[in-house]
């Protein structure tokens, strides 16, 4: 086999004429703004603004799902996660409030039955 015949062997070829990566010609659907706001509210609702952020996350998440269904934007999963996180946080707040009120009532009843108080 000669040195000039080497590039013609199977599996060996010249480098491609075009670059391996090109910028996309169409970026695709944009992410829905309400879905972004909803996931931000859910993050704030689980950390800083417990009740208000969670309610906002659920409301904005449902609005985002309706807009995404109508316009075809991206962000459906963000809206769903915002609804889930907001709902779980609200449920945890309600359970915590019920347990806390029950503990306060039990403590006050125990104080009322204790002699000397």
C-alpha positions as CSV (number, residue, x, y, z in Angstrom):
1,X,0.0,0.0,0.0
2,X,1.4,3.4,-0.9
3,X,1.4,6.5,1.2
4,X,-0.9,8.3,-1.2
5,X,-3.6,5.6,-1.0
6,X,-4.0,6.0,2.8
7,X,-6.7,8.7,2.8
8,X,-8.9,6.6,0.5
9,X,-9.2,3.8,3.0
10,X,-12.6,3.3,4.4
11,X,-13.2,5.3,7.6
12,X,-10.7,8.0,6.7
13,X,-11.8,11.1,5.0
14,X,-11.0,14.8,4.7
15,X,-12.2,17.2,7.4
16,X,-15.7,18.4,6.9
17,X,-16.2,21.4,4.7
18,X,-18.6,23.1,7.1
19,X,-18.0,23.8,10.7
20,X,-19.2,21.3,13.3
21,X,-21.4,23.8,15.1
22,X,-23.7,26.5,13.7
23,X,-25.9,29.1,15.5
24,X,-29.5,28.0,15.4
25,X,-31.6,29.8,12.8
26,X,-34.8,29.7,15.0
27,X,-34.4,29.8,18.8
28,X,-37.7,28.0,19.5
29,X,-40.6,29.0,21.7
30,X,-39.9,31.5,24.4
31,X,-40.4,30.7,28.1
32,X,-43.6,32.0,29.5
33,X,-43.1,35.0,31.8
34,X,-45.9,33.9,34.2
35,X,-44.2,30.5,34.6
36,X,-40.9,32.2,35.5
37,X,-42.7,34.5,38.0
38,X,-44.6,31.5,39.4
39,X,-41.5,29.5,40.1
40,X,-39.8,32.6,41.6
41,X,-42.8,33.1,43.9
42,X,-42.7,29.4,44.9
43,X,-39.0,29.8,45.8
44,X,-39.9,32.9,47.9
45,X,-42.9,31.2,49.3
46,X,-40.8,28.3,50.7
47,X,-38.2,30.6,52.2
48,X,-39.1,34.2,52.9
49,X,-42.8,35.0,52.3
50,X,-44.3,31.8,53.5
51,X,-48.0,32.2,53.0
52,X,-48.1,35.1,50.5
53,X,-45.5,33.6,48.2
54,X,-47.1,30.2,48.1
55,X,-50.5,31.6,47.3
56,X,-49.0,33.7,44.5
57,X,-47.1,30.7,43.2
58,X,-50.3,28.6,42.9
59,X,-52.3,31.5,41.3
60,X,-49.5,32.5,38.8
61,X,-48.9,28.8,38.0
62,X,-52.5,28.2,36.9
63,X,-52.4,31.5,34.9
64,X,-49.2,30.4,33.3
65,X,-50.6,27.0,32.3
66,X,-53.6,28.6,30.7
67,X,-51.4,31.0,28.7
68,X,-49.0,28.2,27.7
69,X,-52.0,26.1,26.5
70,X,-53.2,29.1,24.5
71,X,-49.9,30.4,23.0
72,X,-47.7,27.3,22.9
73,X,-44.9,28.9,24.9
74,X,-42.4,26.9,26.8
75,X,-42.4,26.7,30.6
76,X,-45.1,24.2,31.3
77,X,-43.0,22.2,33.7
78,X,-42.0,25.4,35.6
79,X,-45.7,26.2,36.1
80,X,-46.5,22.7,37.3
81,X,-43.6,22.8,39.8
82,X,-44.6,26.2,41.0
83,X,-48.1,24.9,41.7
84,X,-46.8,21.8,43.5
85,X,-44.3,23.7,45.6
86,X,-46.8,26.4,46.5
87,X,-49.4,23.8,47.4
88,X,-47.1,21.7,49.5
89,X,-45.9,24.8,51.4
90,X,-49.5,25.9,52.0
91,X,-50.4,22.5,53.3
92,X,-47.4,22.4,55.6
93,X,-48.3,25.9,56.9
94,X,-51.9,24.8,57.6
95,X,-50.7,21.6,59.4
96,X,-48.2,23.5,61.4
97,X,-50.8,26.1,62.4
98,X,-53.3,23.4,63.5
99,X,-50.6,21.6,65.5
100,X,-49.4,24.9,67.0
101,X,-52.9,26.0,68.0
102,X,-53.6,22.5,69.5
103,X,-50.4,22.7,71.5
104,X,-51.3,26.2,72.8
105,X,-54.8,25.0,73.8
106,X,-53.4,21.9,75.6
107,X,-50.8,24.0,77.4
108,X,-53.4,26.5,78.5
109,X,-55.8,23.8,79.8
110,X,-52.9,22.2,81.7
111,X,-52.1,25.6,83.3
112,X,-55.8,26.1,84.2
113,X,-56.0,22.7,86.0
114,X,-52.7,23.3,87.8
115,X,-53.2,24.4,91.4
116,X,-51.8,27.8,92.3
117,X,-52.4,29.4,88.9
